[in-house]
Every structure is written in C-alpha cells, then in structure tokens.
Amino acid sequence: PLIWLRDFALQFYTYHALFHVSAGFQGGKLVKRLASSHSPDPFCGPNGIAPPGHIAAWCTAKTAGGARVDYHIPVEFLTPAQPRKKGQECFIMHGEYRGGIRTVAKCNTKNRTVDLRLLPTSNITVAVSFDDVCLVEPTKNM
C-alpha cells in the first residue's frame, strides 16, 4: 500500500510523510495523532532498520514535554494524512504529477479535493483528490 514511499524515497530526504495510525496498532495508542516518517530514510530510524512491511516513524508522547517516541509501524495500520489548510505541502502519490511535492493553494474537505500549486510562485494549480496525496512536512533538523 505504500509503494510510493519506497519508489520516491529520495523525495523524503528533507520531508516527513504524515500518517494516521489505525486502532489496531498497539491497542490504539496513536489513533488520534499523526505519525511522521523518519528522514532521511523512512525505513530506518533510531530503532534500526524497519522490518519488511513496516516504516520507521515517530510521534510525540502525550506526557508533559512531549518527548519523541520512535516506532516501526506495519503499513497495514497506516493511512496517508490529508491536508486541512492552505500553505501545507503534499506529496502526490498517484496521477500525472506523481512524485511531486506541492503547496496547497486551496483545500476543500467537503469534496475531498485539494488545489496544489504547480510552481511555488505561480497561481497555476491542479486539482487532486485526497486519495492521491499525502501530507508532508519539511524536516526541521538536517
């Protein structure tokens, strides 16, 4: 299900892909939070290389101070996170622009579509279904 993450791993050298984690993983402890893939390698993190069918990801703990907690999460428990507002960035998983990371110009949660800028300084956009994108964030500490 996450073939695009392996196919375009170089795109994630400076970005984290964000995922919703289903209740089936560790009794649902991450169900209301987003998990971020590790960067520069989404298949290797501080816990070592992720087993086949897993990604290396992290979340902040719910405790005071929110320490970062690392996991190896099976891909069947992951769903790509969708954008919610203008200015966020998305990786395009499917379609003509597959493999690109673009900025959200407009987000329509009711219709489950997002308009993505084709160039950073351009008003030219492409409409993409939520099913074809994954929310990403730039890596802060490189």
Secondary structure, DSSP 4 states (H G I P E B T S, - for coil): --HHHHHTGGGGGSEEEEEEE-TTSGGGTTTTSEEEE-SS-TTEETTEEPPTTEEEEEEE-SSTT--EEEEEEEGGGEEEPPP-STT-EEEE-SSTTTT-EEEEEEEETTTTEEEEESSTT---EEEEEGGGEEEEEE-S--
